[in-house]
Amino acid sequence: MAQLETPRDEVRHPVRHPVRRPGVRVAAARPGGALTRATMLAGSLVSAAVGGLLIVVHVRTLAVAGTLFGVHIAVQGVLQLLAVHASKASASVRWLLAAGGFAALPLGAALFHGWADTVFLLALWTGCGWLLRGLTMAVSVTSPSVRQVFAYDDVLNAVIVSAGLFMTAFPFSSLGQLADVGGSVLMATAAFEALAAARRHPRTLRTVD
């Protein structure tokens, strides 16, 4: 009977296979995984900071409110561009996400410079900025390759899109009401984004089937 021998290299360096759990597919993270997680954490901090300022500080002028909302939208656009740069998704998906990030920059600049001179326009353009971000992320994560790199949850996308729809449709009666509602929405978005980032490991991203 022939004797089966194990190669010495396999004895010295045994191959470790990942432990598979029911309903969970473990995928090796790509180089952009850690950067995407960092951009999510940075985005949650920006949303929390702007939301806290809108709630705590009594915003009395459209210029101040527009500056805060504009900074938030522009920074989120920059972070989205950074995440796109690190991704290995298909060209069409990268173009979609990049277009959303670039479009957020002039919109944020317009709010920052006070081009929204009424409460209605301020809420409308802010809601459009959130819709732009939420819809581009929601469409992009339908690609399996993006789900392994962009660790955004479907719940987070739903929150951002719902917030954008609410801001564009709700008739705000005063600037104070807009600031309170917008700040609360940003705080909620920051919490969901921080949780979504905390659930992902920078080296291994898990996708639930």
N, C-alpha and C positions, 0 to 999 in steps of 0.2 A: 504494500500500500504506500502510495506516495505521501510524503509528509508535507503539510502545508506550513510554510514559514512566513512570518510577518517581516516585511522589509525593516531594516534597522532605522531608516529615516522615519517610518511611521511610528516606531516604538518611541523614538526620542521626541518626535514632534507629532503627537496624536492629533488627528483632525477633529475639531469640535464642531458639531452640528447644532444649529440653533434649535431651541425647544419650541415646538409648534403647539399652540393652544387652539382649541376649537373656536372658529369664527374670527381668528386674528391672523393676518398675513404679515410676516415680518420682512421688511424690505431694507436692503442696505442703503443707508443715507448717502445722498450725493453731496458733492462739495458745498452746495449752497444751503444745506440743511441748518447748519449752525448760524449762518448769517440771517437766514429767514427767521429763525427763532429770535435772534437778537433784534431784528427790525420789528417783530411783533411786540416784544417787550418794550422797545422804545416807543412804539405807537401807543401802547396802553398808558405809558407814563405821560405822554403828551396829552392824550385825551383826558386823563385824570387831572392833570394840571390846569388845562383850559376849562374843563367842567367845574373844577373847584373854584376857580377865579370867578366864573360866571355866577355861581351860587353865592359865594361868600361876599364878593365885592358888589356893591350896589351900582350896577351899570346904568348910567344916566344919559349917555349920549350914544348915537348910532355909530360914531367913529370908534369908540372904545369897543363896542360889541363887534363891529365889523373887523377890527384888528384882531381880536381873539379868534373869531371864527375863521378869518382868513389865514392866520398863522397855522391853525390846526389843519385846515384843508391842504395848504401848501406843504407842510411837513409830512403829512400822510402821503402826498404824492411823491415826494422825494424818497420816502421809505419804500414805497411800492416799486419805484424804479431801481432801488438797490436790490430788492428781492428778485426782480426780473433779471438783473445782471448776473445774479448768482445761480439762476435756475438752468436746468438742462432740458426744459420742455420743448415742445415743437415750436417752429418758427411762428406759426399763426397765433398760438397762445401767448408767446412772448410779445408779439406785436400788439395784441389786444391789451395785455396788462400794461405795456409801455405807453400805449395811447391813453389809457386811463390815468396813469401817473403824470404824463405830460399835460393832459387837459386840466388836471387839478391845479397846476402851477399858475396859469393866468387867472383862473377862477379865484384862487386864494389871493392873488395880487390885487384883483379888482375889489374884493372885500376889504383887504388891508388898506387900500387907498381911499376907501369911503365912497365907492361908486354906487353902493346900495343906500340911497338916501331916504328910504322909508322902511318901516318895520316889515311891511309885506315883501319888499324886494330882498331885504336881508334874510328873511326866513326862506324865501323862494330859492335864492342862490345857494344858501347853506344846504338846504334840502337837496338841491341838484348835485352839489358836491358829494354828499353822502350817498346819494343814489348811484352816482358814477362809480364810486369806489365799490359799493356793495354789488352792483350788477356785474362789473368786470371780474371781480373775484368769484362770484357765483357761476358765471359762464366758464371761467378758466378752470375751475376745479372739477368740471365734468370730465376732463382728460385724466386718465389714470396716471400719466407721467407727472402731472402737476400735483396730484394728491400725495406723491412721495416726496415732493420738494416744498410745496406751499402747504403749510400745516394749518390752514384756516378751517375752522369748523363750519358746518352748514348752519349751525345755530347762530354763529357770529355773523355770517352773511345775512341771515334773516333779520337779525337785530338791526344791522346797518341799513338794509333796504327799507325796513319798516319805519325806522327813524327818519329816513329821507322822505318817504311818502307822507309821514305825519307832518314834517316841517313844511312841505310844499302845500298841503291841503288844509291844515288847521288855521283858522282865522285868528291870529294873535291880536289881542286888543291893545296891548301896550308893550313897550320895550322890556319892562321888568318881567312880564310874563314870558316873553320870548327867551330872555336870559335864563330864567329859572328852568323852563322846560328844556332848552338846549343844553344847559349844564347838567341836568339830570340824565339826559340821554347820553351825553359824553361819559359821564361816570359809569353808567350801565355798560356802555360799549367798552370802556377800559377794563372793567371787571371780566367781561366775557373774553376779551382778547388776551388778558393776562392768564386766565384759566386755560385757554386754548394753547398758549405758548408753554405753560407749565406742564401740560400733558405730554409734550413732545420732548424726547431726548435728542440732544444735538448730534448724536452719532447714529441712532437707530430710530427711524420713524415707522410707526405701526399704523396700518390702515385696516379698519374693521370692515369685513366683508358684509 
